[in-house]
Amino acid sequence: MPLVFPQTVLGILQKSPIQILRMYQSYEIPSNIRALDLSSIELFVFPSELLQLVHLRYLELRFRSGNPPESISNLRELQTLIMSSRMNMVVPKNMWKIINLRHLLIKSGENLVHLSDVEEEPILVENLLAMSLVSPTRPCQNILFSTRNLQELGLCGPLTTKTGDLKFPEQPLRKLKKKFKATRLSTSVIFPGSLKYLTISNTHLDWTEAWLFEMIPNLEVLKLIFHAFVGKDWETSPKAFPRLKFLRLYELDIVNWTVSRDHFPMIQGYRCTDAPFLMEILEDFGNICTLEWIELSGCSDAAISSARDIQKEQKRNGNDWLKILLNAGPTPTPT
């Protein structure tokens, strides 16, 4: 478990981050510490004293503003770096010299990655398993093509820009999160066939763009959260989402959802939260033989009534295992 500092020391760093060295001494933090969580402290600058902890494998930081320095590459044993900031961050090019880095996670913002050495030494990022949230710029694409084992990626920014469309290399990418500023998607944007988990939020795409995601061959979990798509009507295509098992809709203004048993042939669970304008779930959706449960919370009375009708119809047909969960507890936070 990472070492987490108590609330009694927070004021010290908020007044003067350089006091972190005194805090190390007063708490007798060993120089060979491997995990450190400073996320409860809002830092104004990156504390240079951290660079003395060369055995760190896990580090979590929270900034008011600012970026990690190029000298962060001194932490050569670092495997997980988690950061958050009120401002967008810039990941320095020397970050990729941390050869053991496996997880680079920035919790918010449209963050830029810098690199100049990666193309010359692509082996430097071979250990990277997860990276988010980063802007899908050209340097980001170069990093993607310099990794062989990346499994999780979080993007914040447009996939289509003046310089062209983001290209995904052939690699075992399993999980993708896409946030903010999605312009109209180009048909040349091809998502990795290995993708199993996809979360889209605040992209304000039109529902007519959804077809680009429908044919991802191995997609199992799809979460559409907070204005991922805008508009009243979503009509899924025949043979859409061939392997999807779980679909979640959260805070969308959708009114009509046209769907049939042929569109989600392997769906097991459907959760719709805070979509107050959704009029109904079509009866044929309940005829999907793999469907195990439907959960509605914060939806219209008409949608709830249609879910009950689906359950009644299924029971008449001998299907007693379909569960309908309605307004179950407080509205959950999207995950």
C-alpha positions in Angstrom: 0.0 0.0 0.0 1.3 3.5 -0.8 2.2 5.8 2.1 -0.5 8.5 2.5 0.1 11.6 4.5 -2.5 12.6 7.2 -4.4 15.9 7.1 -2.3 17.4 9.8 0.6 18.0 7.4 -1.4 19.3 4.4 -1.0 23.0 5.4 2.7 22.7 5.3 2.9 21.9 1.6 0.1 24.3 0.6 2.2 27.1 2.1 5.6 26.0 0.8 6.1 22.8 -1.1 9.8 22.8 -0.3 8.9 21.8 3.2 8.3 18.3 1.9 11.8 17.4 2.8 11.2 18.4 6.4 8.1 16.3 6.3 10.1 13.3 5.1 12.4 13.8 8.0 9.7 14.3 10.6 7.9 11.2 9.5 11.1 9.3 9.0 10.2 8.2 5.5 12.9 5.7 4.4 14.8 6.6 1.2 13.9 3.2 -0.2 10.2 3.8 0.0 8.4 2.2 -3.0 4.9 3.7 -2.9 3.9 7.3 -2.1 0.4 9.0 -2.4 0.4 12.8 -2.1 -3.0 13.2 -3.8 -4.5 14.8 -0.7 -2.0 17.7 -1.1 -2.5 20.3 -3.9 1.1 21.1 -5.0 2.1 24.3 -6.7 5.3 22.8 -8.2 6.8 19.4 -8.6 8.8 18.9 -5.3 12.4 18.3 -6.4 12.9 16.3 -3.2 10.8 13.5 -4.7 13.7 12.9 -7.1 15.7 11.5 -4.2 13.3 8.6 -3.8 14.8 6.6 -6.5 13.2 3.4 -5.4 9.7 4.6 -6.0 7.4 2.3 -8.0 4.1 4.0 -7.3 3.6 7.8 -7.1 0.4 9.8 -7.0 0.3 13.6 -7.1 -2.2 16.5 -7.4 -1.2 19.9 -8.8 -2.8 23.3 -8.8 -1.0 23.8 -12.1 2.3 23.0 -13.7 3.9 20.0 -15.2 6.3 17.2 -14.2 10.0 18.2 -15.0 12.2 16.4 -17.5 14.2 15.2 -14.5 11.4 12.9 -13.5 13.2 10.3 -15.6 15.6 10.0 -12.5 12.8 7.8 -11.0 13.9 4.9 -13.1 12.1 2.3 -11.0 8.7 4.0 -11.3 6.0 1.7 -12.6 2.8 3.7 -11.9 2.4 7.5 -12.1 -1.0 9.0 -11.4 -1.5 12.8 -11.6 -4.3 15.3 -11.6 -4.3 19.1 -12.0 -6.7 22.0 -12.4 -4.9 22.8 -15.7 -4.0 20.8 -18.7 -0.6 19.1 -18.3 2.4 18.5 -20.6 4.1 15.2 -20.3 7.8 15.7 -20.8 9.7 13.8 -23.4 12.1 12.3 -20.8 9.1 10.5 -19.3 9.6 7.7 -21.8 13.1 7.1 -20.4 11.5 5.5 -17.4 11.9 2.1 -18.9 9.8 0.4 -16.2 6.8 2.7 -16.5 3.6 0.7 -17.0 0.8 3.0 -16.0 0.7 6.8 -16.8 -2.7 8.1 -15.7 -3.7 11.8 -15.7 -7.2 12.0 -14.2 -8.6 15.0 -16.1 -7.9 17.5 -18.9 -6.6 17.5 -22.5 -3.0 16.7 -21.8 -0.2 16.9 -24.3 2.6 14.4 -24.6 6.1 15.4 -25.8 8.6 13.2 -27.4 11.7 13.3 -29.6 13.6 10.3 -28.5 10.9 7.7 -28.8 11.2 7.3 -32.5 14.9 6.7 -32.2 14.5 4.3 -29.3 11.1 2.7 -29.5 12.0 0.0 -27.0 11.7 2.6 -24.2 7.9 2.4 -24.1 7.5 -1.4 -24.6 6.5 -1.9 -21.0 3.7 0.7 -21.1 0.3 -0.9 -20.4 -2.0 2.0 -19.7 -2.0 5.7 -20.7 -4.7 8.4 -20.1 -5.9 11.1 -20.4 -3.9 12.4 -23.3 -4.7 14.5 -26.4 -4.6 12.4 -29.6 -2.0 14.5 -31.3 0.7 13.4 -33.7 3.2 12.7 -30.8 0.6 10.6 -29.1 0.1 8.6 -32.3 3.9 8.1 -32.5 3.9 6.7 -28.9 1.0 4.4 -29.8 3.1 2.9 -32.6 6.1 2.6 -30.3 4.2 0.4 -27.9 3.6 -3.3 -28.3 1.7 -4.1 -25.0 -0.6 -1.1 -24.5 -3.9 -2.4 -23.2 -5.7 0.7 -21.9 -5.9 4.2 -23.5 -7.8 7.3 -22.5 -8.1 10.1 -25.1 -9.3 13.6 -24.6 -9.6 15.6 -27.8 -10.6 15.3 -31.5 -9.8 12.1 -33.3 -9.9 14.0 -36.6 -7.7 17.1 -37.0 -6.2 19.2 -39.8 -3.2 16.8 -39.9 -5.4 13.8 -40.4 -7.2 11.0 -38.5 -5.8 9.2 -35.5 -4.5 5.8 -36.5 -4.5 2.9 -34.1 -1.7 0.4 -34.5 -2.3 -3.3 -34.4 -1.7 -4.1 -30.7 -3.7 -5.8 -27.9 -5.6 -2.6 -26.9 -8.5 -3.8 -24.7 -9.9 -0.6 -23.1 -10.5 2.9 -24.6 -12.0 6.0 -23.0 -12.8 8.9 -25.3 -13.8 12.3 -23.9 -14.5 15.8 -25.1 -14.2 17.7 -28.4 -15.1 15.0 -30.9 -15.7 16.6 -34.3 -17.5 14.6 -37.0 -15.8 11.2 -37.2 -14.1 10.2 -40.4 -14.8 6.8 -42.0 -11.0 6.3 -42.0 -11.0 6.1 -38.2 -10.7 2.4 -37.5 -10.7 1.2 -33.9 -8.6 -1.8 -32.9 -10.3 -5.1 -33.4 -9.0 -6.2 -30.0 -11.0 -3.5 -28.2 -13.3 -4.9 -25.5 -14.1 -1.9 -23.3 -15.2 1.5 -24.7 -16.3 4.5 -22.7 -17.4 7.7 -24.5 -18.4 10.8 -22.7 -19.0 14.5 -23.4 -18.2 14.1 -27.1 -21.6 15.5 -28.4 -21.5 13.2 -31.4 -24.7 12.8 -33.5 -26.3 9.4 -33.2 -25.7 8.9 -36.9 -22.0 8.5 -36.0 -22.7 5.5 -33.7 -22.2 3.1 -36.6 -18.4 3.4 -36.4 -18.6 1.8 -33.0 -21.2 -0.8 -33.8 -18.9 -3.0 -35.8 -16.0 -3.2 -33.4 -15.8 -7.0 -33.6 -14.8 -7.9 -30.0 -16.4 -5.1 -28.1 -18.0 -6.4 -24.9 -18.7 -3.3 -22.7 -19.9 0.0 -24.0 -20.6 3.0 -21.8 -22.2 6.1 -23.3 -22.0 8.8 -20.6 -23.1 12.5 -20.3 -23.7 13.8 -23.9 -21.6 11.1 -25.5 -24.2 11.4 -28.3 -26.8 14.1 -28.8 -30.2 14.0 -30.5 -33.5 12.3 -30.2 -33.2 9.2 -32.3 -30.8 6.2 -32.2 -31.4 3.5 -34.7 -28.9 0.6 -34.4 -27.9 -1.3 -37.5 -28.6 -5.0 -38.3 -25.9 -7.2 -36.8 -24.6 -4.3 -34.7 -22.4 -5.0 -31.7 -21.9 -8.7 -32.4 -20.2 -9.5 -29.1 -21.5 -6.7 -26.8 -22.4 -8.1 -23.3 -23.1 -4.9 -21.4 -24.6 -1.5 -22.5 -24.8 1.5 -20.3 -26.5 4.9 -21.1 -26.0 7.7 -18.6 -27.4 11.3 -18.8 -28.4 11.3 -22.4 -31.3 13.2 -24.1 -32.3 10.3 -26.3 -36.0 9.9 -27.0 -36.4 7.0 -29.4 -34.2 3.9 -29.5 -34.9 1.7 -32.4 -33.5 -1.8 -31.7 -34.3 -5.4 -32.4 -33.1 -8.9 -31.3 -30.7 -9.0 -34.2 -28.8 -5.9 -33.1 -27.3 -7.1 -29.8 -27.1 -10.9 -30.2 -25.0 -11.5 -27.1 -26.2 -8.7 -24.8 -26.5 -9.8 -21.1 -27.2 -6.5 -19.3 -28.6 -3.1 -20.1 -28.5 -0.1 -17.7 -30.1 3.3 -18.4 -29.6 6.0 -15.9 -30.9 9.6 -16.0 -32.3 9.5 -19.5 -35.7 11.2 -18.7 -36.8 11.6 -22.3 -36.5 8.0 -23.4 -40.0 6.9 -24.3 -39.7 3.1 -24.3 -37.6 0.0 -24.7 -38.9 -1.8 -27.7 -40.5 -5.2 -27.0 -38.2 -7.1 -29.4 -35.2 -6.1 -27.3 -36.6 -8.5 -24.6 -36.5 -11.4 -27.1 -32.7 -11.5 -27.1 -32.1 -14.9 -25.6 -28.9 -13.9 -23.8 -30.5 -10.9 -22.0 -30.4 -11.4 -18.2 -31.4 -8.0 -16.8 -32.6 -4.5 -17.5 -32.0 -1.7 -15.1 -33.7 1.8 -15.3 -33.2 4.7 -13.0 -34.2 8.3 -13.5 -36.1 7.4 -16.6 -39.7 8.3 -17.8 -42.8 6.5 -16.6 -43.3 5.4 -20.2 -39.9 3.7 -20.3 -40.5 2.0 -17.0 -43.9 0.8 -18.1 -42.3 -0.7 -21.3 -39.7 -2.5 -19.3 -42.5 -4.1 -17.2 -44.4 -5.1 -20.3 -41.2 -6.8 -21.6 -40.9 -8.8 -18.4 -44.6 -9.8 -18.5 -44.3 -10.9 -22.2 -41.2 -12.9 -21.4 -42.9 -14.7 -18.5 -45.8 -15.6 -20.8 -43.2 -17.1 -23.1 -41.7 -19.2 -20.3 -38.7 -16.8 -19.6 -38.6 -16.4 -15.9 -35.0 -15.4 -15.5 -35.2 -11.9 -17.1 -34.8 -9.4 -14.2 -36.1 -5.9 -14.3 -34.6 -3.4 -11.8 -36.4 -0.1 -11.6 -35.2 3.0 -9.8 -33.0 0.8 -7.7 -31.5 3.1 -5.0 -29.8 6.4 -5.5 -28.5 7.4 -8.9 -25.0 5.8 -9.2 -21.9 7.6 -10.3 -20.8 6.5 -13.8 -17.9 4.1 -13.8 
